[in-house]
Protein backbone atom coordinates (compact mmCIF):
# COMPACT_ATOMS: atom_id res chain seq x y z
CA UNK A 1 0.00 0.00 0.00
CA UNK A 2 1.42 3.37 -1.02
CA UNK A 3 1.74 5.73 1.94
CA UNK A 4 0.35 9.30 1.63
CA UNK A 5 2.97 12.04 1.27
CA UNK A 6 1.45 13.94 4.19
CA UNK A 7 0.59 12.33 7.49
CA UNK A 8 -2.18 14.88 8.04
CA UNK A 9 -4.21 13.85 5.03
CA UNK A 10 -7.48 12.74 6.66
CA UNK A 11 -8.77 9.46 5.18
CA UNK A 12 -10.91 7.99 7.98
CA UNK A 13 -14.47 9.08 8.88
CA UNK A 14 -14.54 12.07 11.22
CA UNK A 15 -16.30 10.08 13.94
CA UNK A 16 -13.54 7.44 13.85
CA UNK A 17 -10.64 9.89 14.09
CA UNK A 18 -8.79 10.34 17.39
CA UNK A 19 -9.70 13.83 18.70
CA UNK A 20 -6.00 14.40 19.46
CA UNK A 21 -5.14 13.76 15.80
CA UNK A 22 -7.89 16.12 14.64
CA UNK A 23 -6.71 18.80 17.07
CA UNK A 24 -3.10 18.67 15.91
CA UNK A 25 -4.18 18.51 12.25
CA UNK A 26 -6.51 21.52 12.40
CA UNK A 27 -5.64 23.82 15.30
CA UNK A 28 -3.78 26.98 14.30
CA UNK A 29 -1.51 26.81 17.36
CA UNK A 30 -0.13 23.43 16.18
CA UNK A 31 1.38 24.70 12.94
CA UNK A 32 4.95 24.17 14.14
CA UNK A 33 4.11 20.74 15.58
CA UNK A 34 2.61 19.66 12.27
CA UNK A 35 5.73 20.80 10.46
CA UNK A 36 7.98 18.68 12.68
CA UNK A 37 5.72 15.63 12.51
CA UNK A 38 5.60 15.92 8.73
CA UNK A 39 9.42 15.93 8.65
CA UNK A 40 9.44 12.80 10.80
CA UNK A 41 6.92 11.18 8.47
CA UNK A 42 9.03 11.96 5.40
CA UNK A 43 11.81 9.75 6.73
CA UNK A 44 9.63 7.15 8.42
CA UNK A 45 6.97 6.43 5.81
CA UNK A 46 9.39 4.33 3.76
CA UNK A 47 9.58 1.77 6.58
CA UNK A 48 6.06 2.21 8.04
CA UNK A 49 3.73 -0.76 7.88
CA UNK A 50 0.94 -0.54 5.27
CA UNK A 51 -1.76 0.40 7.79
CA UNK A 52 0.22 2.99 9.73
CA UNK A 53 -1.39 6.08 8.20
CA UNK A 54 -4.86 4.74 8.96
CA UNK A 55 -3.86 3.80 12.51
CA UNK A 56 -2.30 7.15 13.45
CA UNK A 57 -5.60 8.83 12.66
CA UNK A 58 -7.38 6.48 15.08
CA UNK A 59 -4.77 6.32 17.85
CA UNK A 60 -2.58 9.37 17.46
CA UNK A 61 -0.35 9.19 20.55
CA UNK A 62 0.53 5.49 20.18
CA UNK A 63 1.40 5.71 16.52
CA UNK A 64 3.19 9.07 16.82
CA UNK A 65 5.40 7.53 19.53
CA UNK A 66 6.08 4.55 17.28
CA UNK A 67 7.01 6.90 14.43
CA UNK A 68 9.33 8.86 16.68
CA UNK A 69 11.09 5.69 17.85
CA UNK A 70 11.48 4.47 14.28
CA UNK A 71 12.75 7.88 13.19
CA UNK A 72 15.41 7.98 15.91
CA UNK A 73 16.59 4.50 14.91
CA UNK A 74 16.83 5.72 11.30
CA UNK A 75 18.84 8.73 12.51
CA UNK A 76 21.27 6.26 14.08
CA UNK A 77 21.82 4.64 10.69
CA UNK A 78 19.48 1.65 11.08
CA UNK A 79 16.69 0.60 8.76
CA UNK A 80 13.89 -0.62 11.03
CA UNK A 81 11.76 -3.40 9.66
CA UNK A 82 8.59 -4.98 10.95
CA UNK A 83 6.43 -8.01 10.27
CA UNK A 84 2.71 -8.58 10.95
CA UNK A 85 3.49 -11.36 13.42
CA UNK A 86 6.54 -9.89 15.13
CA UNK A 87 7.85 -6.89 17.09
CA UNK A 88 7.14 -3.31 16.06
CA UNK A 89 10.74 -2.91 14.88
CA UNK A 90 13.79 -5.04 14.34
CA UNK A 91 17.16 -3.52 13.49
CA UNK A 92 20.38 -5.21 12.47
CA UNK A 93 23.31 -3.97 14.59
CA UNK A 94 26.95 -4.99 14.36
CA UNK A 95 26.25 -7.43 17.21
CA UNK A 96 23.10 -8.89 15.68
CA UNK A 97 19.40 -8.15 15.68
CA UNK A 98 17.65 -6.01 18.31
CA UNK A 99 13.88 -6.04 18.72
CA UNK A 100 11.70 -3.12 19.85
CA UNK A 101 8.09 -2.89 21.05
CA UNK A 102 6.44 0.52 21.52
CA UNK A 103 3.52 1.13 23.87
CA UNK A 104 1.54 4.15 25.11
CA UNK A 105 -0.89 3.04 27.85
CA UNK A 106 -4.04 4.97 28.63
CA UNK A 107 -4.95 6.54 31.97
CA UNK A 108 -6.69 3.41 33.18
CA UNK A 109 -10.21 2.86 34.52
CA UNK A 110 -11.89 2.64 37.89
CA UNK A 111 -10.25 3.56 41.18
CA UNK A 112 -6.72 3.39 39.76
CA UNK A 113 -7.36 5.67 36.80
CA UNK A 114 -5.16 8.75 36.50
CA UNK A 115 -7.78 11.43 35.97
CA UNK A 116 -7.46 14.84 34.36
CA UNK A 117 -7.88 17.45 37.10
CA UNK A 118 -10.58 20.07 36.89
CA UNK A 119 -9.45 23.47 35.66
CA UNK A 120 -8.09 25.59 38.50
CA UNK A 121 -8.06 22.70 40.99
CA UNK A 122 -5.08 22.05 43.26
CA UNK A 123 -4.24 18.35 42.98
CA UNK A 124 -1.65 15.97 44.34
CA UNK A 125 0.21 13.54 42.11
CA UNK A 126 -0.35 9.91 43.21
CA UNK A 127 2.80 8.28 41.86
CA UNK A 128 1.51 4.79 42.64
CA UNK A 129 -1.27 5.09 40.03
CA UNK A 130 1.23 6.13 37.37
CA UNK A 131 3.55 3.30 38.29
CA UNK A 132 0.74 0.77 38.08
CA UNK A 133 -0.05 1.95 34.55
CA UNK A 134 3.62 1.70 33.58
CA UNK A 135 4.02 -1.75 35.16
CA UNK A 136 0.93 -3.15 33.47
CA UNK A 137 2.07 -1.87 30.07
CA UNK A 138 5.57 -3.31 30.50
CA UNK A 139 4.19 -6.64 31.70
CA UNK A 140 1.85 -6.86 28.70
CA UNK A 141 4.72 -6.21 26.28
CA UNK A 142 6.84 -8.79 28.10
CA UNK A 143 4.03 -11.30 27.62
CA UNK A 144 3.84 -10.37 23.94
CA UNK A 145 7.56 -11.03 23.59
CA UNK A 146 7.09 -14.46 25.14
CA UNK A 147 4.44 -15.16 22.51
CA UNK A 148 6.86 -14.10 19.77
CA UNK A 149 9.45 -16.48 21.21
CA UNK A 150 6.98 -19.37 21.36
CA UNK A 151 5.95 -18.74 17.75
CA UNK A 152 9.56 -18.55 16.55
CA UNK A 153 9.12 -14.96 15.38
CA UNK A 154 12.19 -13.88 17.39
CA UNK A 155 15.19 -15.69 18.83
CA UNK A 156 15.85 -15.96 22.58
CA UNK A 157 19.44 -14.71 22.24
CA UNK A 158 18.56 -11.27 20.84
CA UNK A 159 18.04 -8.07 22.88
CA UNK A 160 14.47 -6.92 23.39
CA UNK A 161 13.70 -3.27 24.21
CA UNK A 162 10.36 -1.82 25.33
CA UNK A 163 9.68 1.83 24.43
CA UNK A 164 7.09 3.28 26.83
CA UNK A 165 5.35 6.62 26.39
CA UNK A 166 3.11 8.18 29.06
CA UNK A 167 1.57 10.46 26.42
CA UNK A 168 -2.02 9.47 27.23
CA UNK A 169 -1.72 9.82 31.01
CA UNK A 170 -2.64 13.25 32.43
CA UNK A 171 0.17 15.20 34.15
CA UNK A 172 2.72 12.43 33.57
CA UNK A 173 5.28 15.17 32.92
CA UNK A 174 4.93 16.39 36.54
CA UNK A 175 7.81 14.46 38.09
CA UNK A 176 11.26 14.97 39.56
CA UNK A 177 13.30 16.21 36.58
CA UNK A 178 16.47 14.51 37.85
CA UNK A 179 15.00 11.18 39.04
CA UNK A 180 12.35 9.95 36.59
CA UNK A 181 9.33 8.33 38.22
CA UNK A 182 9.64 5.22 36.04
CA UNK A 183 12.82 4.23 37.93
CA UNK A 184 10.71 3.64 41.03
CA UNK A 185 8.54 1.17 39.15
CA UNK A 186 11.49 -0.78 37.80
CA UNK A 187 13.50 -1.08 41.01
CA UNK A 188 10.87 -1.27 43.76
CA UNK A 189 11.27 2.21 45.21
CA UNK A 190 8.55 3.78 47.35
CA UNK A 191 8.47 7.01 49.33
CA UNK A 192 11.70 8.87 50.05
CA UNK A 193 12.74 9.06 53.71
CA UNK A 194 15.34 10.73 55.91
CA UNK A 195 16.14 9.52 59.44
CA UNK A 196 17.63 11.58 62.28
CA UNK A 197 19.13 10.75 65.65
CA UNK A 198 16.88 11.76 68.55
CA UNK A 199 18.46 14.42 70.72
CA UNK A 200 21.21 15.51 68.33
CA UNK A 201 19.27 15.94 65.10
CA UNK A 202 22.15 14.27 63.26
CA UNK A 203 21.07 12.66 60.01
CA UNK A 204 21.60 8.92 60.20
CA UNK A 205 20.21 7.78 56.88
CA UNK A 206 18.24 8.53 53.75
CA UNK A 207 16.78 6.57 50.91
CA UNK A 208 13.59 5.08 49.53
CA UNK A 209 11.22 2.53 51.02
CA UNK A 210 11.42 -0.86 49.31
CA UNK A 211 8.13 -1.69 47.57
CA UNK A 212 8.35 -5.01 45.68
CA UNK A 213 4.66 -4.92 44.69
CA UNK A 214 1.68 -2.58 44.67
CA UNK A 215 -1.82 -3.75 45.49
CA UNK A 216 -4.85 -3.10 43.30
CA UNK A 217 -8.31 -2.60 44.82
CA UNK A 218 -9.16 -6.12 43.62
CA UNK A 219 -6.50 -7.45 45.98
CA UNK A 220 -4.18 -8.54 43.19
CA UNK A 221 -0.56 -7.41 43.36
CA UNK A 222 1.31 -5.77 40.50
CA UNK A 223 5.10 -6.10 40.49
CA UNK A 224 6.86 -2.85 41.39
CA UNK A 225 10.43 -4.08 40.89
CA UNK A 226 10.28 -5.47 37.36
CA UNK A 227 14.00 -5.13 36.68
CA UNK A 228 14.85 -7.07 39.85
CA UNK A 229 12.90 -10.16 38.78
CA UNK A 230 14.48 -13.06 36.90
CA UNK A 231 11.26 -13.70 34.98
CA UNK A 232 11.72 -10.30 33.30
CA UNK A 233 15.27 -11.04 32.14
CA UNK A 234 14.19 -11.19 28.49
CA UNK A 235 13.72 -7.40 28.63
CA UNK A 236 17.06 -5.78 27.86
CA UNK A 237 16.15 -2.14 28.50
CA UNK A 238 13.34 0.37 28.66
CA UNK A 239 13.13 3.63 26.70
CA UNK A 240 10.71 6.09 28.31
CA UNK A 241 9.21 9.53 27.86
CA UNK A 242 6.59 11.19 30.10
CA UNK A 243 5.61 13.55 27.27
CA UNK A 244 3.16 13.51 24.38
CA UNK A 245 3.96 14.69 20.86
CA UNK A 246 3.44 18.40 21.51
CA UNK A 247 5.95 18.33 24.38
CA UNK A 248 8.75 16.24 22.88
CA UNK A 249 12.03 18.12 23.05
CA UNK A 250 12.08 18.39 19.24
CA UNK A 251 8.61 19.93 19.00
CA UNK A 252 9.62 22.48 21.64
CA UNK A 253 12.69 23.51 19.68
CA UNK A 254 15.16 21.68 21.91
CA UNK A 255 17.83 19.01 21.34
CA UNK A 256 16.55 15.86 19.69
CA UNK A 257 15.43 13.21 22.17
CA UNK A 258 16.50 15.09 25.31
CA UNK A 259 13.26 14.13 27.09
CA UNK A 260 14.01 10.41 26.69
CA UNK A 261 15.25 8.08 29.41
CA UNK A 262 16.89 4.70 28.77
CA UNK A 263 17.06 2.27 31.69
CA UNK A 264 19.09 -0.94 31.47
CA UNK A 265 17.88 -4.17 33.06
CA UNK A 266 20.67 -5.44 35.34
CA UNK A 267 19.34 -9.01 35.00
CA UNK A 268 18.98 -8.92 31.22
CA UNK A 269 19.74 -12.20 29.49
CA UNK A 270 20.75 -10.19 26.41
CA UNK A 271 21.97 -6.78 27.58
CA UNK A 272 21.76 -3.70 25.39
CA UNK A 273 25.12 -2.01 25.00
CA UNK A 274 25.60 1.17 27.01
CA UNK A 275 25.35 4.16 24.69
CA UNK A 276 23.41 2.28 22.01
CA UNK A 277 20.57 4.84 22.12
CA UNK A 278 22.37 8.18 22.61
CA UNK A 279 19.43 10.42 23.39
CA UNK A 280 18.41 12.09 26.64
CA UNK A 281 19.67 10.21 29.68
CA UNK A 282 20.79 6.66 30.37
CA UNK A 283 20.57 4.84 33.72
CA UNK A 284 22.10 1.54 34.81
CA UNK A 285 22.91 -0.34 38.01
CA UNK A 286 26.49 0.00 39.27
CA UNK A 287 27.59 -1.42 42.64
CA UNK A 288 23.92 -1.92 43.61
CA UNK A 289 23.13 1.75 42.94
CA UNK A 290 21.07 3.42 40.21
CA UNK A 291 23.60 5.49 38.28
CA UNK A 292 23.20 8.09 35.53
CA UNK A 293 25.74 6.62 33.11
CA UNK A 294 25.23 9.08 30.24
CA UNK A 295 23.55 12.45 29.80
CA UNK A 296 23.26 13.57 26.18
CA UNK A 297 21.00 16.54 26.83
CA UNK A 298 22.68 19.45 25.10
CA UNK A 299 20.68 21.90 27.18
CA UNK A 300 17.82 21.95 29.63
CA UNK A 301 16.50 25.03 27.84
CA UNK A 302 14.83 25.11 24.44
CA UNK A 303 16.78 26.76 21.65
CA UNK A 304 13.54 28.53 20.73
CA UNK A 305 10.88 30.14 22.89
CA UNK A 306 7.79 27.88 22.60
CA UNK A 307 4.49 29.72 22.35
CA UNK A 308 2.90 27.41 24.94
CA UNK A 309 4.11 25.88 28.19
CA UNK A 310 4.35 22.12 28.74
CA UNK A 311 1.32 22.32 31.03
CA UNK A 312 -0.69 24.23 28.41
CA UNK A 313 0.18 21.67 25.75
CA UNK A 314 -0.79 18.83 28.07
CA UNK A 315 -4.13 20.43 28.85
CA UNK A 316 -4.80 21.05 25.15
CA UNK A 317 -4.45 17.38 24.22
CA UNK A 318 -6.03 15.94 27.36
CA UNK A 319 -9.10 18.10 26.69
CA UNK A 320 -9.61 16.22 23.40
CA UNK A 321 -10.59 13.02 25.24
C-alpha positions, -999 to +999 in steps of 0.1 A: +000+000+000+014+034-010+017+057+019+004+093+016+030+120+013+015+139+042+006+123+075-022+149+080-042+138+050-075+127+067-088+095+052-109+080+080-145+091+089-145+121+112-163+101+139-135+074+139-106+099+141-088+103+174-097+138+187-060+144+195-051+138+158-079+161+146-067+188+171-031+187+159-042+185+122-065+215+124-056+238+153-038+270+143-015+268+174-001+234+162+014+247+129+050+242+141+041+207+156+026+197+123+057+208+105+080+187+127+057+156+125+056+159+087+094+159+086+094+128+108+069+112+085+090+120+054+118+097+067+096+071+084+070+064+058+094+043+038+096+018+066+061+022+080+037-008+079+009-005+053-018+004+078+002+030+097-014+061+082-049+047+090-039+038+125-023+072+134-056+088+127-074+065+151-048+063+179-026+094+175-004+092+205+005+055+202+014+057+165+032+091+168+054+075+195+061+045+173+070+069+144+093+089+167+111+057+179+115+045+143+128+079+132+154+080+159+166+045+149+168+057+113+188+087+125+213+063+141+218+046+107+195+017+111+167+006+088+139-006+110+118-034+097+086-050+109+064-080+103+027-086+109+035-114+134+065-099+151+079-069+171+071-033+161+107-029+149+138-050+143+172-035+135+204-052+125+233-040+146+270-050+144+263-074+172+231-089+157+194-081+157+177-060+183+139-060+187+117-031+198+081-029+210+064+005+215+035+011+239+015+041+251-009+030+278-040+050+286-049+065+320-067+034+332-102+029+345-119+026+379-102+036+412-067+034+398-074+057+368-052+088+365-078+114+360-075+148+344-079+174+371-106+201+369-094+235+357-081+256+385-081+227+410-051+220+433-042+184+430-017+160+443+002+135+421-004+099+432+028+083+419+015+048+426-013+051+400+012+061+374+036+033+383+007+008+381-001+019+346+036+017+336+040-018+352+009-032+335+021-019+301+056-033+305+042-066+317+018-069+287+047-062+263+068-088+281+040-113+276+038-104+239+076-110+236+071-145+251+044-152+225+069-141+198+094-165+212+070-194+214+060-187+178+096-186+166+091-150+154+122-139+174+152-157+188+158-160+226+194-147+222+186-113+208+180-081+229+145-069+234+137-033+242+104-018+253+097+018+244+071+033+268+053+066+264+031+082+291+016+105+264-020+095+272-017+098+310-026+133+324+002+152+341+027+124+336+053+152+329+049+164+365+078+145+381+113+150+396+133+162+366+165+145+378+150+112+390+123+100+366+093+083+382+096+052+360+128+042+379+107+036+410+085+012+392+115-008+378+135-011+410+109-013+438+113+022+452+086+038+473+085+070+493+117+089+501+127+091+537+153+107+559+161+095+594+176+116+623+191+107+657+169+118+685+185+144+707+212+155+683+193+159+651+222+143+633+211+127+600+216+089+602+202+078+569+182+085+538+168+066+509+136+051+495+112+025+510+114-009+493+081-017+476+083-050+457+047-049+447+017-026+447-018-038+455-048-031+433-083-026+448-092-061+436-065-074+460-042-085+432-006-074+434+013-058+405+051-061+405+069-028+414+104-041+409+103-055+374+140-051+367+149-071+398+129-102+388+145-131+369+113-137+350+117-103+333+153-110+321+142-112+285+137-074+286+171-058+279+161-021+285+133+004+287+131+036+267+107+061+283+092+095+279+066+112+301+056+136+273+032+135+244+040+147+209+034+184+215+060+183+244+087+162+229+120+181+231+121+184+192+086+199+190+096+225+216+127+235+197+152+217+219+178+190+213+166+159+197+154+132+222+165+151+253+133+141+271+140+104+267+153+081+294+169+047+288+171+023+317+191-009+315+179-042+331+207-054+353+193-090+350+190-089+312+197-122+295+207-102+264+220-068+276+218-037+254+251-020+250+256+012+270+253+042+247+234+023+220+206+048+221+224+082+226+194+104+234+184+121+266+197+102+297+208+067+304+206+048+337+221+015+348+229-003+380+265+000+393+276-014+426+239-019+436+231+018+429+211+034+402+236+055+383+232+081+355+257+066+331+252+091+302+235+125+298+233+136+262+210+165+268+227+195+251+207+219+272+178+219+296+165+250+278+148+251+244+168+268+217+135+285+207+109+301+229+078+279+226+045+297+223+029+274+249+041+259+282+044+221+287+013+223+310-007+242+284+002+217+257-008+188+281-041+204+288-048+210+251-044+174+242-060+159+274-091+181+267-096+162+234-106+130+252 
